[in-house]
């Protein structure tokens, strides 16, 4: 869980940079997911072993 939406974006950038070297796949870029209780801003990815991971912020702050 991240304190700010900026941190979610930072995690996404790091994951995106590491995937070519380590494997995995970005599933969803950082965005609001209206199907979850708001505020909900997250990015999702698969790690090299296929486990889905998430960085999420439950605040409307950068």
C-alpha positions in Angstrom: 0.0 0.0 0.0 1.4 3.4 -1.0 0.8 6.7 0.7 0.4 8.7 -2.5 -0.6 8.1 -6.1 2.9 9.3 -7.1 4.4 6.4 -5.3 2.1 4.0 -7.3 3.4 5.6 -10.5 7.0 5.2 -9.2 6.5 1.5 -8.5 5.0 1.1 -12.0 8.0 2.7 -13.6 10.4 0.5 -11.6 8.4 -2.7 -12.5 8.3 -1.7 -16.1 12.1 -1.2 -16.1 12.8 -4.6 -14.4 10.4 -6.8 -16.4 12.7 -7.1 -19.5 15.6 -8.3 -17.2 13.6 -10.4 -14.7 10.4 -11.4 -16.5 6.8 -10.8 -15.7 4.1 -8.7 -17.3 2.3 -5.4 -16.6 -1.4 -6.1 -16.4 -2.7 -2.6 -15.7 -1.0 0.8 -15.8 -1.6 3.1 -12.8 -5.3 4.2 -12.9 -8.5 4.6 -10.9 -10.5 1.3 -10.7 -14.2 2.4 -10.4 -15.3 -1.2 -9.6 -13.5 -1.0 -6.2 -14.4 1.3 -3.2 -13.1 4.8 -3.9 -10.6 6.3 -3.8 -8.7 3.4 -5.4 -5.7 4.0 -7.6 -3.5 1.1 -8.5 -1.2 -0.7 -10.9 -1.1 -4.5 -11.3 1.6 -6.8 -12.7 2.6 -10.4 -12.8 6.0 -11.3 -11.3 8.4 -13.8 -13.0 6.5 -16.7 -11.4 3.1 -15.6 -12.5 1.9 -14.2 -9.2 -0.2 -11.1 -9.5 1.0 -8.1 -7.5 -0.4 -4.7 -6.9 0.7 -1.3 -5.7 -2.4 0.7 -4.5 -3.1 4.0 -2.9 -6.4 4.6 -1.1 -6.1 8.4 -1.0 -6.8 11.2 -3.4 -3.4 12.7 -2.9 -0.1 12.9 -4.9 
